[in-house]
Amino acid sequence: MFLMHVAFVVHLAQGADVESLFSDEMKKETQAVVMSLDDASKMGLGTSGIQVKAGQHVQIIIVAKRDAPWIHRTLEIGEGIAGFHMADVNIG
């Protein structure tokens, strides 16, 4: 059985920390998985097309589709976010 999830590709400005965007409650409620590009690649997620600009780093956040709006709103107002996009992914 495949479960529908959303992957957020988050481009962070230098020195920004994606973990600091989320409260402990949000992390617990959404069970968000935050990982580096290297970790995402090791898990088999296709990351080769992701461009990283100088001075930025990229984190991947995986959440259940039902929690995607909460994460989306948080990223929209988060400090240190240079940009992000999201894509549906199936995890089985």
C-alpha positions in Angstrom: 0.0 0.0 0.0 1.3 3.4 -1.0 0.7 6.4 1.3 0.4 9.9 -0.3 3.0 12.3 1.1 4.3 15.7 0.1 8.0 16.5 -0.2 9.0 20.1 0.3 12.3 21.2 -1.2 13.4 24.1 0.9 16.2 26.5 -0.1 17.7 28.1 3.0 19.8 31.2 3.2 23.2 30.8 4.6 23.1 30.3 8.4 19.3 29.5 8.5 18.1 26.4 10.2 15.0 24.7 9.0 14.6 22.8 12.3 14.1 26.1 14.1 11.0 26.9 12.0 8.9 24.2 13.6 7.7 24.0 17.2 8.0 20.8 19.1 4.2 20.5 18.9 4.3 20.8 15.1 7.0 18.2 14.8 5.1 15.8 17.0 1.7 16.4 15.3 3.0 16.2 11.7 5.7 13.6 12.2 7.7 15.7 9.6 10.9 14.1 8.4 13.6 16.7 7.7 16.7 15.6 5.8 19.6 16.8 3.7 19.8 16.3 0.0 22.4 13.6 0.6 20.1 11.7 3.0 17.1 12.0 0.6 19.3 10.6 -2.2 20.3 7.7 0.0 16.6 7.0 0.6 16.1 6.8 -3.2 14.4 10.2 -3.7 15.4 11.7 -7.0 17.4 14.8 -6.1 19.8 15.2 -9.1 17.7 17.9 -10.7 17.7 20.2 -7.6 19.8 23.3 -8.1 21.6 24.8 -5.1 22.7 28.4 -5.4 25.9 29.6 -3.7 25.4 30.5 -0.1 22.3 28.3 0.3 21.6 24.8 1.3 18.6 22.6 0.7 16.6 20.5 3.1 13.9 18.1 2.2 10.8 17.8 4.4 8.4 14.9 4.0 4.9 15.0 5.6 1.6 13.3 5.1 -0.6 15.1 2.5 -3.1 16.1 5.2 -0.3 18.1 7.0 1.1 19.8 3.9 -0.9 23.1 4.3 0.4 23.6 7.9 4.0 23.1 6.7 3.4 25.3 3.6 2.1 28.2 5.7 5.0 27.9 8.1 7.6 28.0 5.3 5.9 31.0 3.7 6.5 33.1 6.8 9.7 31.5 8.0 12.8 33.6 8.3 15.8 32.4 6.3 13.7 30.7 3.6 15.1 31.7 0.2 12.4 29.6 -1.6 10.6 26.3 -1.6 8.5 24.1 -3.8 6.5 21.0 -3.1 5.7 17.7 -4.9 3.5 14.7 -4.2 5.4 11.5 -3.4 4.2 8.0 -2.8 5.9 6.1 0.0 5.2 2.5 0.4 
